[in-house]
Amino acid sequence: MNAALFTPKTLSELFAHIAGCAGEIHFVAGATDWIPRHAKGLSPDSAVIDLSSLEILRGIKKYPGHIAIGSMETMTALSENELLRAEAACLAEAAQKLGSWQIRNRATVGGNIANASPAADTPVALAALGAAVILQSADGRRELPVSQMAAAPGKSILRRGELITEIHVPIDEKRISAFGKIGSRTEVSIARLNMAACVTFGESKKAAASIFVGALGANPLRAEAAEKILNDGGAADAFCDALSAFAADAIPGRASLPYKRRAIRALGEDILKDLQAKAQKRGMSL
């Protein structure tokens, strides 16, 4: 690989360097997915931009109404952060279940989103939380829902020279959330199916549920019928039936559908039990 390597310390340096790049631009964060994907090498005119020295891309901070997460924050940082564990539990749980501890120490939340893998864990949790991604390029700034970041499996909507700088997670003190996944192994598993659910309580009863499922499409998919059952206080069986029907609608005719329908029911049962336990601690009931 003869591509040029650049390690900017400011976004101004980064965009100035990009302006002179004629070939492909590769942003590298934790590199846990990037290295295997480009093991055969890059074209000589490619530019590899190491983001590790950009301190502006780090930090987990609470602001009025939202939490700002720097795109270079690792899975370990997310899983151990007390603010996220309290305010966005499903995100901390998703980060904690991603890969091995070695991978979690390197892999970043920005990279997990930008890689656009259908089986990625944190985008599902972020979608359920209603999170938005802040994108920056030399042309300016834009903001998009996490649930719209994939153009196709393995291909994000990021434009040339555009990178993720922050993720904004709305805060609601009356919200509980949970994450679960099913993979081929108990540990260090790529998700065959994952799910995140949030329930926000009103003054006297549930106000709204948000449920997203991953590994069924390019982006996390919203299970609206299951949300309605949860909002209406429906039985666990009805909730799981709705999830099973949701899977059938999402991947009709796919060979894996029978497995996915069974798996999503089991995952729904686990998520519901987790939510019920968390609601009970708040003195509420689902």
Secondary structure as the mmCIF struct_conf table of DSSP 4:
data_model
#
loop_
_struct_conf.conf_type_id
_struct_conf.id
_struct_conf.beg_label_comp_id
_struct_conf.beg_label_asym_id
_struct_conf.beg_label_seq_id
_struct_conf.end_label_comp_id
_struct_conf.end_label_asym_id
_struct_conf.end_label_seq_id
STRN STRN1 ALA A 4 PHE A 6
BEND BEND1 LYS A 9 THR A 10
HELX_RH_AL_P HELX_RH_AL_P1 LEU A 11 ALA A 19
TURN_TY1_P TURN_TY1_P1 GLY A 20 GLY A 20
BEND BEND2 GLY A 23 GLY A 23
STRN STRN2 ILE A 25 VAL A 28
BEND BEND3 ALA A 29 GLY A 30
TURN_TY1_P TURN_TY1_P2 THR A 32 ASP A 33
HELX_RH_AL_P HELX_RH_AL_P2 TRP A 34 ARG A 37
TURN_TY1_P TURN_TY1_P3 HIS A 38 LYS A 40
TURN_TY1_P TURN_TY1_P4 PRO A 44 ASP A 45
STRN STRN3 ALA A 47 ASP A 50
TURN_TY1_P TURN_TY1_P5 SER A 52 SER A 53
HELX_RH_3T_P HELX_RH_3T_P1 GLU A 55 LEU A 57
STRN STRN4 ILE A 60 TYR A 63
TURN_TY1_P TURN_TY1_P6 PRO A 64 GLY A 65
STRN STRN5 HIS A 66 GLY A 70
TURN_TY1_P TURN_TY1_P7 SER A 71 MET A 72
STRN STRN6 THR A 74 THR A 74
HELX_RH_AL_P HELX_RH_AL_P3 MET A 75 GLU A 80
HELX_RH_AL_P HELX_RH_AL_P4 GLU A 82 GLU A 87
HELX_RH_AL_P HELX_RH_AL_P5 ALA A 89 GLN A 96
TURN_TY1_P TURN_TY1_P8 LYS A 97 LYS A 97
BEND BEND4 LEU A 98 GLY A 99
HELX_RH_AL_P HELX_RH_AL_P6 TRP A 101 ARG A 106
STRN STRN7 THR A 108 THR A 108
HELX_RH_AL_P HELX_RH_AL_P7 VAL A 109 ALA A 114
TURN_TY1_P TURN_TY1_P9 ASN A 115 ASN A 115
TURN_TY1_P TURN_TY1_P10 PRO A 118 ALA A 119
BEND BEND5 ASP A 121 ASP A 121
HELX_RH_AL_P HELX_RH_AL_P8 THR A 122 ALA A 128
TURN_TY1_P TURN_TY1_P11 LEU A 129 GLY A 130
STRN STRN8 ALA A 132 SER A 137
TURN_TY1_P TURN_TY1_P12 ALA A 138 ASP A 139
STRN STRN9 GLY A 140 PRO A 145
HELX_RH_3T_P HELX_RH_3T_P2 VAL A 146 GLN A 148
STRN STRN10 ALA A 150 ALA A 152
TURN_TY1_P TURN_TY1_P13 PRO A 153 GLY A 154
STRN STRN11 LYS A 155 SER A 156
BEND BEND6 ILE A 157 ILE A 157
HELX_LH_PP_P HELX_LH_PP_P1 LEU A 158 ARG A 159
TURN_TY1_P TURN_TY1_P14 ARG A 160 GLY A 161
STRN STRN12 LEU A 163 PRO A 170
TURN_TY1_P TURN_TY1_P15 GLU A 173 LYS A 174
STRN STRN13 ARG A 175 GLY A 183
BEND BEND7 SER A 184 VAL A 188
STRN STRN14 ALA A 191 PHE A 201
BEND BEND8 GLU A 203 LYS A 205
STRN STRN15 LYS A 206 GLY A 214
BEND BEND9 ALA A 215 ASN A 219
STRN STRN16 LEU A 221 ARG A 222
HELX_RH_AL_P HELX_RH_AL_P9 GLU A 224 ASN A 231
TURN_TY1_P TURN_TY1_P16 ASP A 232 GLY A 233
HELX_RH_AL_P HELX_RH_AL_P10 ALA A 236 ALA A 250
BEND BEND10 ILE A 251 ILE A 251
TURN_TY1_P TURN_TY1_P17 PRO A 252 GLY A 253
TURN_TY1_P TURN_TY1_P18 ALA A 255 SER A 256
HELX_RH_AL_P HELX_RH_AL_P11 LEU A 257 LYS A 281
TURN_TY1_P TURN_TY1_P19 ARG A 282 GLY A 283
#
